[in-house]
Amino acid sequence: MRSLVNTSFGLADRIGNEGLKEFERKMKEFHTWASDKLEECGDSNKNKKRKYVPMTQEEYKGTVDRVFNTYTMH
């Protein structure tokens, strides 16, 4: 699955700005669908407070004052 996402991102990048915007739109659409599905199922992990969160559009519900993007920190 990761290779599919990476290939799709590469294709979008080759197309240019229009491709990147369409790829982002599709990813956001999936994210919304998955979040709604988890809410319907009463996913208990979604409401737990976390110290580390992915860079998404979901609201941060943790107790840490500052969240670092450790992927880009060296």
mmCIF file of the C-alpha atoms, coordinates in Angstrom:
data_MODEL
# 
_entry.id   MODEL 
# 
loop_
_atom_site.group_PDB 
_atom_site.id 
_atom_site.type_symbol 
_atom_site.label_atom_id 
_atom_site.label_alt_id 
_atom_site.label_comp_id 
_atom_site.label_asym_id 
_atom_site.label_entity_id 
_atom_site.label_seq_id 
_atom_site.pdbx_PDB_ins_code 
_atom_site.Cartn_x 
_atom_site.Cartn_y 
_atom_site.Cartn_z 
_atom_site.occupancy 
_atom_site.B_iso_or_equiv 
_atom_site.pdbx_formal_charge 
_atom_site.auth_seq_id 
_atom_site.auth_comp_id 
_atom_site.auth_asym_id 
_atom_site.auth_atom_id 
_atom_site.pdbx_PDB_model_num 
ATOM 1  C CA . MET A 1 1  ? 0.000   0.000  0.000   1.00 0.00 ? 1  MET A CA 1 
ATOM 2  C CA . ARG A 1 2  ? 2.845   2.396  0.820   1.00 0.00 ? 2  ARG A CA 1 
ATOM 3  C CA . SER A 1 3  ? 4.278   1.895  -2.679  1.00 0.00 ? 3  SER A CA 1 
ATOM 4  C CA . LEU A 1 4  ? 0.887   2.795  -4.186  1.00 0.00 ? 4  LEU A CA 1 
ATOM 5  C CA . VAL A 1 5  ? 0.793   6.032  -2.186  1.00 0.00 ? 5  VAL A CA 1 
ATOM 6  C CA . ASN A 1 6  ? 4.411   6.850  -3.078  1.00 0.00 ? 6  ASN A CA 1 
ATOM 7  C CA . THR A 1 7  ? 3.814   6.131  -6.773  1.00 0.00 ? 7  THR A CA 1 
ATOM 8  C CA . SER A 1 8  ? 0.647   8.220  -6.761  1.00 0.00 ? 8  SER A CA 1 
ATOM 9  C CA . PHE A 1 9  ? 2.505   11.093 -5.124  1.00 0.00 ? 9  PHE A CA 1 
ATOM 10 C CA . GLY A 1 10 ? 5.280   10.796 -7.700  1.00 0.00 ? 10 GLY A CA 1 
ATOM 11 C CA . LEU A 1 11 ? 2.770   10.899 -10.564 1.00 0.00 ? 11 LEU A CA 1 
ATOM 12 C CA . ALA A 1 12 ? 1.025   13.904 -9.044  1.00 0.00 ? 12 ALA A CA 1 
ATOM 13 C CA . ASP A 1 13 ? 4.378   15.646 -8.687  1.00 0.00 ? 13 ASP A CA 1 
ATOM 14 C CA . ARG A 1 14 ? 5.210   14.965 -12.348 1.00 0.00 ? 14 ARG A CA 1 
ATOM 15 C CA . ILE A 1 15 ? 1.857   16.442 -13.447 1.00 0.00 ? 15 ILE A CA 1 
ATOM 16 C CA . GLY A 1 16 ? 2.551   19.557 -11.434 1.00 0.00 ? 16 GLY A CA 1 
ATOM 17 C CA . ASN A 1 17 ? 0.426   21.818 -9.299  1.00 0.00 ? 17 ASN A CA 1 
ATOM 18 C CA . GLU A 1 18 ? -2.878  20.477 -10.651 1.00 0.00 ? 18 GLU A CA 1 
ATOM 19 C CA . GLY A 1 19 ? -1.809  16.891 -9.933  1.00 0.00 ? 19 GLY A CA 1 
ATOM 20 C CA . LEU A 1 20 ? -0.669  17.715 -6.406  1.00 0.00 ? 20 LEU A CA 1 
ATOM 21 C CA . LYS A 1 21 ? -3.927  19.506 -5.627  1.00 0.00 ? 21 LYS A CA 1 
ATOM 22 C CA . GLU A 1 22 ? -5.968  16.550 -6.923  1.00 0.00 ? 22 GLU A CA 1 
ATOM 23 C CA . PHE A 1 23 ? -3.850  14.074 -4.932  1.00 0.00 ? 23 PHE A CA 1 
ATOM 24 C CA . GLU A 1 24 ? -4.281  16.187 -1.784  1.00 0.00 ? 24 GLU A CA 1 
ATOM 25 C CA . ARG A 1 25 ? -8.041  16.385 -2.378  1.00 0.00 ? 25 ARG A CA 1 
ATOM 26 C CA . LYS A 1 26 ? -8.298  12.600 -2.694  1.00 0.00 ? 26 LYS A CA 1 
ATOM 27 C CA . MET A 1 27 ? -6.198  12.031 0.431   1.00 0.00 ? 27 MET A CA 1 
ATOM 28 C CA . LYS A 1 28 ? -8.344  14.475 2.429   1.00 0.00 ? 28 LYS A CA 1 
ATOM 29 C CA . GLU A 1 29 ? -11.456 12.735 1.118   1.00 0.00 ? 29 GLU A CA 1 
ATOM 30 C CA . PHE A 1 30 ? -10.137 9.390  2.367   1.00 0.00 ? 30 PHE A CA 1 
ATOM 31 C CA . HIS A 1 31 ? -9.138  10.918 5.700   1.00 0.00 ? 31 HIS A CA 1 
ATOM 32 C CA . THR A 1 32 ? -12.651 12.293 6.199   1.00 0.00 ? 32 THR A CA 1 
ATOM 33 C CA . TRP A 1 33 ? -14.223 8.965  5.248   1.00 0.00 ? 33 TRP A CA 1 
ATOM 34 C CA . ALA A 1 34 ? -11.930 7.001  7.597   1.00 0.00 ? 34 ALA A CA 1 
ATOM 35 C CA . SER A 1 35 ? -12.502 9.399  10.508  1.00 0.00 ? 35 SER A CA 1 
ATOM 36 C CA . ASP A 1 36 ? -16.258 9.176  10.049  1.00 0.00 ? 36 ASP A CA 1 
ATOM 37 C CA . LYS A 1 37 ? -16.097 5.376  9.852   1.00 0.00 ? 37 LYS A CA 1 
ATOM 38 C CA . LEU A 1 38 ? -14.069 5.173  13.085  1.00 0.00 ? 38 LEU A CA 1 
ATOM 39 C CA . GLU A 1 39 ? -16.517 7.488  14.811  1.00 0.00 ? 39 GLU A CA 1 
ATOM 40 C CA . GLU A 1 40 ? -19.428 5.282  13.717  1.00 0.00 ? 40 GLU A CA 1 
ATOM 41 C CA . CYS A 1 41 ? -17.668 2.229  15.149  1.00 0.00 ? 41 CYS A CA 1 
ATOM 42 C CA . GLY A 1 42 ? -17.000 4.010  18.437  1.00 0.00 ? 42 GLY A CA 1 
ATOM 43 C CA . ASP A 1 43 ? -13.235 3.715  18.031  1.00 0.00 ? 43 ASP A CA 1 
ATOM 44 C CA . SER A 1 44 ? -11.882 4.321  21.531  1.00 0.00 ? 44 SER A CA 1 
ATOM 45 C CA . ASN A 1 45 ? -8.360  5.173  20.314  1.00 0.00 ? 45 ASN A CA 1 
ATOM 46 C CA . LYS A 1 46 ? -9.616  8.251  18.476  1.00 0.00 ? 46 LYS A CA 1 
ATOM 47 C CA . ASN A 1 47 ? -10.529 9.985  21.740  1.00 0.00 ? 47 ASN A CA 1 
ATOM 48 C CA . LYS A 1 48 ? -7.431  9.073  23.768  1.00 0.00 ? 48 LYS A CA 1 
ATOM 49 C CA . LYS A 1 49 ? -4.991  11.845 24.579  1.00 0.00 ? 49 LYS A CA 1 
ATOM 50 C CA . ARG A 1 50 ? -1.721  11.325 22.745  1.00 0.00 ? 50 ARG A CA 1 
ATOM 51 C CA . LYS A 1 51 ? 1.723   12.795 23.185  1.00 0.00 ? 51 LYS A CA 1 
ATOM 52 C CA . TYR A 1 52 ? 2.620   12.397 19.498  1.00 0.00 ? 52 TYR A CA 1 
ATOM 53 C CA . VAL A 1 53 ? 0.187   13.053 16.657  1.00 0.00 ? 53 VAL A CA 1 
ATOM 54 C CA . PRO A 1 54 ? 0.576   12.775 12.879  1.00 0.00 ? 54 PRO A CA 1 
ATOM 55 C CA . MET A 1 55 ? 0.517   15.948 10.817  1.00 0.00 ? 55 MET A CA 1 
ATOM 56 C CA . THR A 1 56 ? -3.166  15.873 9.888   1.00 0.00 ? 56 THR A CA 1 
ATOM 57 C CA . GLN A 1 57 ? -6.181  18.087 9.978   1.00 0.00 ? 57 GLN A CA 1 
ATOM 58 C CA . GLU A 1 58 ? -7.571  16.445 13.098  1.00 0.00 ? 58 GLU A CA 1 
ATOM 59 C CA . GLU A 1 59 ? -7.851  18.563 16.217  1.00 0.00 ? 59 GLU A CA 1 
ATOM 60 C CA . TYR A 1 60 ? -5.047  17.945 18.737  1.00 0.00 ? 60 TYR A CA 1 
ATOM 61 C CA . LYS A 1 61 ? -6.461  16.537 21.973  1.00 0.00 ? 61 LYS A CA 1 
ATOM 62 C CA . GLY A 1 62 ? -3.269  15.886 23.917  1.00 0.00 ? 62 GLY A CA 1 
ATOM 63 C CA . THR A 1 63 ? -1.834  17.502 27.004  1.00 0.00 ? 63 THR A CA 1 
ATOM 64 C CA . VAL A 1 64 ? 1.568   18.487 25.598  1.00 0.00 ? 64 VAL A CA 1 
ATOM 65 C CA . ASP A 1 65 ? 1.940   22.238 24.998  1.00 0.00 ? 65 ASP A CA 1 
ATOM 66 C CA . ARG A 1 66 ? 4.110   21.907 21.903  1.00 0.00 ? 66 ARG A CA 1 
ATOM 67 C CA . VAL A 1 67 ? 4.162   19.195 19.244  1.00 0.00 ? 67 VAL A CA 1 
ATOM 68 C CA . PHE A 1 68 ? 7.350   18.709 17.248  1.00 0.00 ? 68 PHE A CA 1 
ATOM 69 C CA . ASN A 1 69 ? 7.561   17.283 13.741  1.00 0.00 ? 69 ASN A CA 1 
ATOM 70 C CA . THR A 1 70 ? 10.450  14.934 14.517  1.00 0.00 ? 70 THR A CA 1 
ATOM 71 C CA . TYR A 1 71 ? 10.746  13.781 10.890  1.00 0.00 ? 71 TYR A CA 1 
ATOM 72 C CA . THR A 1 72 ? 12.370  17.084 9.858   1.00 0.00 ? 72 THR A CA 1 
ATOM 73 C CA . MET A 1 73 ? 14.309  17.697 13.087  1.00 0.00 ? 73 MET A CA 1 
ATOM 74 C CA . HIS A 1 74 ? 17.979  16.678 13.051  1.00 0.00 ? 74 HIS A CA 1 
# 
